[in-house]
Amino acid sequence: MSQLKLQPHHKLWAIIPAAGSGSRFSKTELKQYQMIQERSVLEHTVARLNQLPLTGYVLAIGSQDDVAQTLPFSNKDKAHFCAGGAERVNSVLNALNYLTGIASENDWVLVHDAARPCVSQNSLIDLVNTAIATDQAAILAIPVRDTLKRVVQGHDIEATVDRSTLWQAQTPQMVKLGQLKRAIEQALFDGANITDEASALEHVGEAVQVVPGRSDNLKITYPDDLELARLILAVQS
């Protein structure tokens, strides 16, 4: 087990954007509320993050969500809730604005997908240690393993893409609160395409490093992924 290298002045907060419609999973069911081992996916996700000594965590939830605040989350005394937004980036910004009222802009924030319940404790510790040791934003990621094809006009292959420098981004993504808030605000103002926190930081020229993660840090996107997550959690436990 990796050793967490935190100093007393280091504060960690987590943000979990959980306001998405999950339309690729189901038109009617939210993936974060599917059940695995008698707990919802979201409860598993929060429990994983609480393996770190968090000061608190913020769930950005949809306006029609009447489930999240009733769930028996781990360390529920550290739970905060705010309104989600139209897109993931808007939910994250809402949570950052909420945190601005109770946290310092130099506190560290870990943004993590609600539907990633399998992230390992070692990966979380490696991410935190790297970001703090280098005083630089960091994300979990894994090198792309498979041969990649660029496809155009239906299903015709145009070219094989060199994968030697390509990594698949995961979460959590860790950065200081004020730094991320400013980057997202600027990126939104500029109309940039923001798919994750790192892309906002990249847009404003901030350095972001990758920390090798694990392939079992699965994001539940399609119904088949739920069965895979069940298997991963069973093996991990």
C-alpha positions in Angstrom: 0.0 0.0 0.0 1.3 3.5 -0.9 1.9 5.9 1.9 0.0 9.2 1.8 2.4 12.2 2.2 0.1 15.0 3.4 1.1 17.9 5.6 -1.3 19.4 8.2 -1.8 22.5 6.0 -2.9 20.4 3.0 -6.7 20.4 2.6 -8.4 18.0 0.1 -11.9 18.5 -1.2 -13.7 16.3 -3.7 -16.2 17.3 -6.3 -18.6 14.8 -7.8 -20.6 16.1 -10.8 -23.7 13.9 -10.7 -26.3 15.9 -12.6 -25.9 14.3 -16.0 -28.8 12.5 -17.8 -26.7 9.4 -18.5 -28.5 9.1 -21.9 -26.0 6.6 -23.2 -26.8 4.4 -20.3 -30.6 4.7 -20.3 -33.2 7.2 -21.3 -35.0 6.7 -18.0 -32.6 5.4 -15.4 -29.6 7.2 -14.0 -26.5 5.1 -13.9 -25.2 6.5 -10.5 -28.3 5.0 -8.8 -27.9 1.5 -10.1 -27.3 -1.0 -7.3 -24.1 -3.1 -6.8 -23.7 -5.1 -3.6 -26.7 -3.4 -2.0 -25.3 0.0 -2.5 -25.8 2.5 -5.3 -22.9 3.2 -7.7 -22.7 6.8 -6.3 -22.3 5.4 -2.7 -19.5 3.2 -3.9 -17.9 6.2 -5.6 -18.1 8.4 -2.5 -16.8 5.7 -0.3 -13.7 5.3 -2.5 -13.0 9.0 -2.3 -13.4 8.9 1.4 -10.4 6.6 1.7 -8.6 9.9 1.5 -8.7 12.3 4.5 -11.1 14.7 2.8 -12.1 18.0 4.4 -15.4 17.6 2.6 -17.0 16.6 -0.7 -19.5 18.3 -2.9 -22.1 16.5 -5.0 -23.5 18.6 -7.9 -27.0 17.2 -8.5 -29.8 17.8 -10.9 -32.8 20.0 -9.9 -35.1 17.0 -10.1 -32.9 14.7 -8.1 -34.7 13.6 -5.0 -32.4 10.6 -4.3 -28.9 11.9 -3.6 -29.6 13.6 -0.3 -31.3 10.6 1.1 -28.4 8.2 0.6 -26.3 6.9 3.5 -23.0 8.1 2.2 -19.8 7.4 4.1 -18.7 10.4 6.2 -22.0 12.0 5.5 -21.1 14.8 7.9 -18.6 15.9 5.2 -21.2 15.9 2.4 -22.3 19.1 0.7 -24.7 19.5 -2.1 -25.1 22.1 -4.9 -27.1 22.5 -8.1 -25.7 20.9 -11.1 -25.5 22.5 -14.5 -26.5 21.7 -18.1 -23.1 20.1 -18.8 -20.4 18.5 -16.7 -18.2 21.6 -16.8 -21.1 23.8 -15.5 -21.7 21.4 -12.6 -18.0 21.5 -11.7 -18.0 25.3 -11.9 -21.1 25.4 -9.6 -19.3 23.2 -7.1 -16.2 25.4 -7.3 -18.3 28.5 -6.6 -19.9 26.7 -3.7 -16.5 25.7 -2.3 -15.2 29.3 -2.6 -17.4 30.2 0.3 -16.0 27.6 2.7 -12.5 26.8 1.3 -9.3 28.5 0.4 -8.3 29.0 -3.3 -5.1 27.1 -2.5 -6.9 24.1 -1.2 -6.7 21.0 -3.5 -9.7 19.7 -5.3 -10.2 16.2 -6.8 -12.9 16.1 -9.4 -14.2 12.5 -9.9 -16.9 11.0 -12.1 -20.0 9.8 -10.2 -20.0 6.6 -12.3 -16.4 5.6 -11.5 -16.9 3.4 -8.4 -13.8 1.2 -8.8 -10.9 3.6 -8.4 -8.3 2.1 -6.2 -6.9 3.5 -3.0 -3.3 3.2 -4.3 -4.2 5.2 -7.4 -5.8 7.9 -5.2 -2.7 8.1 -3.0 -0.3 8.2 -6.0 -2.3 11.0 -7.6 -2.4 13.1 -4.4 1.3 12.5 -3.6 2.3 13.5 -7.2 0.2 16.7 -7.3 1.4 17.9 -3.9 5.1 16.9 -4.4 5.3 18.8 -7.7 2.8 21.6 -6.8 1.1 20.9 -10.1 -2.2 19.7 -11.5 -2.4 16.0 -12.2 -4.8 13.4 -13.5 -5.1 9.6 -13.5 -4.6 8.2 -17.0 -3.5 5.0 -18.7 -1.5 4.6 -22.0 -3.7 3.7 -25.0 -3.1 0.0 -25.6 -5.1 -0.8 -28.7 -4.4 0.1 -32.3 -6.3 3.2 -33.2 -8.0 3.9 -36.5 -9.2 7.2 -37.9 -12.5 6.5 -39.7 -14.1 8.8 -42.2 -17.2 8.6 -44.5 -19.2 5.9 -42.7 -16.8 3.1 -41.7 -13.9 3.5 -44.1 -10.5 3.6 -42.4 -8.4 6.7 -43.3 -5.3 6.0 -41.3 -3.8 4.2 -38.3 -3.1 6.7 -35.5 0.3 6.6 -33.7 -0.6 5.7 -30.1 2.9 6.1 -28.7 2.1 9.4 -27.0 -1.6 8.9 -26.4 -3.1 8.4 -22.9 -6.7 7.7 -21.9 -7.8 10.3 -19.3 -9.5 9.1 -16.1 -10.6 10.7 -12.9 -10.0 12.0 -10.3 -8.3 15.1 -11.7 -6.6 17.1 -9.1 -5.8 20.8 -9.1 -6.0 23.8 -6.7 -9.4 25.3 -6.3 -8.7 28.8 -7.5 -6.6 27.7 -10.4 -9.3 25.4 -11.8 -12.1 28.0 -11.3 -10.2 30.6 -13.3 -9.3 28.1 -16.0 -12.9 26.9 -16.4 -14.3 30.5 -16.4 -11.8 31.6 -19.1 -12.4 28.5 -21.2 -16.2 28.9 -21.1 -15.8 32.6 -22.0 -13.6 31.6 -25.0 -16.1 29.0 -26.1 -13.6 26.2 -25.8 -14.6 22.5 -25.9 -14.2 21.4 -22.3 -14.5 17.7 -21.8 -12.7 17.4 -18.5 -10.8 19.6 -16.0 -7.5 19.0 -17.7 -8.8 20.4 -21.0 -9.7 23.7 -19.3 -6.3 23.9 -17.8 -4.6 23.1 -21.1 -6.7 25.8 -22.8 -5.2 28.5 -20.5 -1.7 27.1 -20.7 -1.4 25.5 -17.3 0.7 22.4 -17.0 -1.0 19.1 -16.2 0.8 15.8 -15.6 -0.5 12.3 -16.0 -0.2 9.8 -13.1 -0.4 6.1 -14.3 -3.7 4.7 -13.2 -5.3 1.3 -13.6 -7.5 -0.2 -16.3 -10.0 -1.3 -13.6 -10.9 2.4 -12.9 -13.9 1.9 -15.1 -16.4 4.6 -16.0 -19.9 3.2 -16.3 -21.2 4.5 -19.6 -23.2 1.7 -21.2 -25.4 -1.0 -19.5 -22.7 -3.6 -20.1 -20.3 -1.6 -18.0 -22.5 -2.1 -15.0 -21.9 -5.8 -15.1 -18.2 -5.3 -15.5 -18.2 -2.9 -12.5 -20.0 -5.5 -10.4 -17.2 -8.0 -11.3 -14.4 -5.6 -10.6 -15.8 -4.6 -7.2 -16.3 -8.2 -6.2 -12.7 -9.0 -7.1 -11.4 -5.9 -5.3 -13.3 -6.7 -2.1 
